[in-house]
Amino acid sequence: MRECAKPIDRVHLAADVGTYTGATLAKASSRRFLRTGATADLDREITLFEQALRAAPADHPDRPLILSILGSALRIRFEHTGNTADLDRAITFGEQAGTAAAPDDPARSRYLRYLSNLGAALRTRFERSGNTADLDRAITVGEQAVAATALDDPARSRYVPVQPRRRARHPV
């Protein structure tokens, strides 16, 4: 296994945090899944990120990123298999990523991505279960993302559309 001084791409960490081979393998598995839809590739990506999570100390700066990517992959697998345990785990990991990350992190776009991934998982669970607590939490997460995004930031529009759903479901 060839070691790098730093991760090749912080978004695609896997196996040993910062390991070239693990990162490349996770990235390749993810891309092949997106191209072919073969859940074995998604399963492999999830396994690699679970290994990365176990290897990353609680205070590792990439731990929230690993949690968020793992949660996102689990949500995607839920959408293909219907296994609600994957969706529940996705939400748990998303909550942990948001808690572990600082809203004022210099890489604030990562924090916003964590909130976005969590919101997507919560909305997915709401659509499946009809539990309005999940929708309310998704809206709260969206509001946190909006509040953490500068008014002139082009990414802000990704988070604003969540709010009208609350008004439609909960008339004032």
C-alpha positions as CSV (number, residue, x, y, z in Angstrom):
1,M,0.0,0.0,0.0
2,R,1.5,3.3,-1.1
3,E,1.3,6.1,1.5
4,C,0.9,9.8,0.7
5,A,1.9,12.7,2.9
6,K,-1.6,13.9,2.7
7,P,-4.9,12.7,1.2
8,I,-5.2,13.0,-2.5
9,D,-8.8,14.2,-2.3
10,R,-10.3,14.9,1.1
11,V,-13.7,14.1,-0.2
12,H,-12.7,10.5,-1.0
13,L,-10.9,9.3,2.1
14,A,-11.1,5.6,2.8
15,A,-9.5,2.6,4.6
16,D,-6.6,4.2,6.4
17,V,-7.2,8.0,6.5
18,G,-5.0,9.5,3.9
19,T,-4.1,6.2,2.2
20,Y,-3.7,6.6,-1.6
21,T,-4.9,3.1,-2.4
22,G,-7.9,3.2,-0.1
23,A,-9.0,6.6,-1.4
24,T,-8.5,5.5,-5.0
25,L,-10.5,2.3,-4.4
26,A,-13.4,4.1,-2.7
27,K,-13.5,6.8,-5.5
28,A,-13.4,4.1,-8.2
29,S,-16.2,2.1,-6.5
30,S,-18.3,5.2,-6.2
31,R,-17.8,6.2,-9.8
32,R,-18.6,2.7,-11.1
33,F,-21.7,2.5,-9.0
34,L,-22.9,5.8,-10.5
35,R,-22.2,4.5,-13.9
36,T,-23.6,1.0,-13.6
37,G,-25.9,1.0,-10.6
38,A,-24.2,-2.1,-9.3
39,T,-24.9,-2.1,-5.5
40,A,-21.8,-4.2,-4.9
41,D,-19.8,-1.1,-5.7
42,L,-21.8,1.0,-3.3
43,D,-21.4,-1.7,-0.7
44,R,-17.7,-1.6,-1.2
45,E,-17.6,2.2,-0.9
46,I,-19.6,2.0,2.4
47,T,-17.3,-0.7,3.7
48,L,-14.2,1.4,3.0
49,F,-15.7,4.5,4.7
50,E,-16.7,2.4,7.7
51,Q,-13.1,1.3,7.9
52,A,-12.0,4.9,7.6
53,L,-14.4,5.9,10.4
54,R,-13.0,3.2,12.7
55,A,-9.4,4.4,11.9
56,A,-10.1,8.1,12.4
57,P,-9.7,9.3,16.0
58,A,-12.6,11.3,17.4
59,D,-10.7,14.5,17.0
60,H,-9.4,13.9,13.5
61,P,-10.2,16.9,11.3
62,D,-11.6,14.7,8.5
63,R,-13.9,12.7,10.8
64,P,-17.0,14.9,10.1
65,L,-16.3,14.5,6.4
66,I,-16.1,10.7,6.6
67,L,-19.3,10.6,8.7
68,S,-21.1,12.8,6.1
69,I,-19.9,10.8,3.1
70,L,-20.8,7.5,4.8
71,G,-24.2,8.8,5.6
72,S,-24.8,10.0,2.1
73,A,-23.7,6.6,0.7
74,L,-26.1,4.8,3.1
75,R,-29.0,7.0,2.0
76,I,-28.3,6.2,-1.6
77,R,-28.1,2.5,-0.8
78,F,-31.5,2.8,1.0
79,E,-33.0,4.3,-2.1
80,H,-31.8,1.2,-4.1
81,T,-32.6,-1.5,-1.5
82,G,-35.4,0.0,0.7
83,N,-33.4,-1.1,3.8
84,T,-34.6,1.4,6.5
85,A,-31.6,0.5,8.7
86,D,-29.4,2.2,6.1
87,L,-31.5,5.3,6.2
88,D,-31.5,5.4,10.0
89,R,-27.7,5.0,10.0
90,A,-27.4,7.8,7.4
91,I,-29.3,10.1,9.7
92,T,-27.3,9.1,12.7
93,F,-24.0,9.7,10.8
94,G,-25.3,13.0,9.4
95,E,-26.2,14.2,12.9
96,Q,-22.8,13.3,14.1
97,A,-21.1,15.0,11.2
98,G,-23.0,18.2,11.9
99,T,-22.2,18.1,15.6
100,A,-18.5,17.3,15.1
101,A,-18.1,20.2,12.5
102,A,-17.8,23.8,13.5
103,P,-20.1,26.2,11.6
104,D,-17.3,28.8,11.6
105,D,-14.8,26.3,10.1
106,P,-12.6,27.9,7.4
107,A,-13.9,25.2,5.1
108,R,-17.5,26.3,5.8
109,S,-18.7,24.8,2.5
110,R,-18.0,21.3,4.1
111,Y,-20.2,22.2,7.1
112,L,-23.0,23.2,4.7
113,R,-22.6,20.0,2.7
114,Y,-23.0,18.0,6.0
115,L,-26.2,19.9,6.7
116,S,-27.4,19.3,3.1
117,N,-26.7,15.6,3.3
118,L,-28.5,15.3,6.7
119,G,-31.5,17.3,5.4
120,A,-31.7,15.0,2.3
121,A,-31.7,11.9,4.6
122,L,-34.4,13.4,6.9
123,R,-36.6,14.3,3.9
124,T,-36.2,10.8,2.5
125,R,-37.3,9.3,5.8
126,F,-40.2,11.7,6.0
127,E,-41.3,10.7,2.5
128,R,-41.2,7.1,3.5
129,S,-42.8,7.3,6.9
130,G,-44.8,10.5,6.9
131,N,-43.3,11.3,10.3
132,T,-43.5,15.1,10.5
133,A,-40.8,15.2,13.1
134,D,-38.3,14.2,10.3
135,L,-39.7,17.0,8.1
136,D,-39.5,19.5,10.9
137,R,-35.9,18.5,11.6
138,A,-35.0,18.7,7.8
139,I,-36.5,22.2,7.7
140,T,-34.5,23.2,10.8
141,V,-31.3,21.8,9.3
142,G,-32.1,23.8,6.1
143,E,-32.6,27.0,8.1
144,Q,-29.2,26.4,9.8
145,A,-27.6,26.1,6.4
146,V,-29.3,29.3,5.2
147,A,-28.2,31.1,8.3
148,A,-24.6,30.0,7.8
149,T,-24.5,31.0,4.2
150,A,-23.7,34.6,3.1
151,L,-26.5,36.4,1.3
152,D,-24.3,36.7,-1.9
153,D,-23.1,33.1,-1.9
154,P,-24.4,31.2,-5.0
155,A,-24.8,28.1,-2.9
156,R,-27.5,29.7,-0.7
157,S,-30.2,28.9,-3.2
158,R,-29.6,25.2,-2.5
159,Y,-30.9,25.6,1.0
160,V,-33.7,28.2,0.7
161,P,-36.2,26.0,-1.1
162,V,-36.6,23.8,2.0
163,Q,-38.5,26.6,3.8
164,P,-41.7,26.9,1.7
165,R,-42.5,23.3,2.5
166,R,-43.0,24.2,6.2
167,R,-45.4,27.0,5.3
168,A,-47.4,24.6,3.0
169,R,-47.6,21.9,5.7
170,H,-47.9,24.1,8.7
171,P,-50.0,27.2,7.8
172,V,-49.3,30.2,10.0
